[in-house]
Amino acid sequence: MSDKEEQVDLKTVIADLEKICAEKPENVIAHHQLGLVYRQVGLIDKAIAALERALELDDHSVESMINLGAILFDQGDIDRALSLNEKALAITPNMAEAHVNIGLIRQRQGMVDDAIRSYDQAIQVDPSLLTAWINLTSAYTMNQQDEKAVEAARQAVTLEPDSSMARNNLAVALYFNGDYQEAKTNADKAADLGYPVDPRFTEALEQKLAG
């Protein structure tokens, strides 16, 4: 399907969901799905309103909490994003995605140790959750815990060898751990997979290898 065809299709989906929400205003699922599609097409204010409506109808809809929290995080409303994810965890304690989201929030706030604990909790719930390992790598790198960053990055690459972000994170972790040749191998692989590797990192890596 071309981009133009997809846009037309999404307009149809929006129209259908809007009709359902108008005819059945108590339909939680329809409001939730409408919020997701609004977000997909960049109608952020409408997405927020639709997900808020879903939560008005069902204040235990953890999926609406998680998705609304993600939008608010992107919009910089960190406090409300945190509150929504904490509420989701209170309802569903073993929700790995909420742990990851809280970790991201704590990391943005500079509370890196707290972020690491949240990512660890996510991994305890779901050891195969790629985003948890990727973010844990980043947090360890920020904390200058280079060996742990490499370990986390290797686990991410093991889970998904073709993840460009996991490969880039492994390259960075290896660089700070002094493994420059393997870092270059992974940086090249990340670039081949489409990751926009920072040219400053590439230059610094080449200097290390040349020196």
Secondary structure, 3 states (H helix, E strand, C coil): CCHHHHHHHHHHHHHHHHHHHHHCCCCHHHHHHHHHHHHHCCCHHHHHHHHHHHHHHCCCCHHHHHHHHHHHHHCCCHHHHHHHHHHHHHHCCCCHHHHHHHHHHHHHCCCHHHHHHHHHHHHHHCCCCHHHHHHHHHHHHHCCCHHHHHHHHHHHHHHCCCCHHHHHHHHHHHHHCCCHHHHHHHHHHHHHCCCCCCHHHHHHHHHHHHC
